[in-house]
Amino acid sequence: MKYIFSLILIAMLGVTTWASLEKNVFIGFEQLFSERWGIATLFDTYFSFLLLYLWIAYREKGALSRIVWLLLVLGLGTIAISGYGLWQIKKGRALL
């Protein structure tokens, strides 16, 4: 699992950097919101992020930790989720 989380994290950092070099993220969102499929894709993505966040919130005990992870997941998406997985593996905690 460590290798899968690492590969996904590296891929997401790479593709995010690549996309950012072409245009500002806010311009990208403007273009996404102009298309129904763009909106549908964002809904799908953020509903998935919220489901994964609920798993993180279930595992985390403190309110501050839960809030921080919510902001990270909503702001960084798969980058934060991969980081959480790697952090849990490093701590020796089972993911399931």
Secondary structure as UniProt FT lines:
FT   HELIX           2..22
FT   HELIX           25..33
FT   HELIX           36..59
FT   HELIX           63..76
FT   HELIX           78..91
//
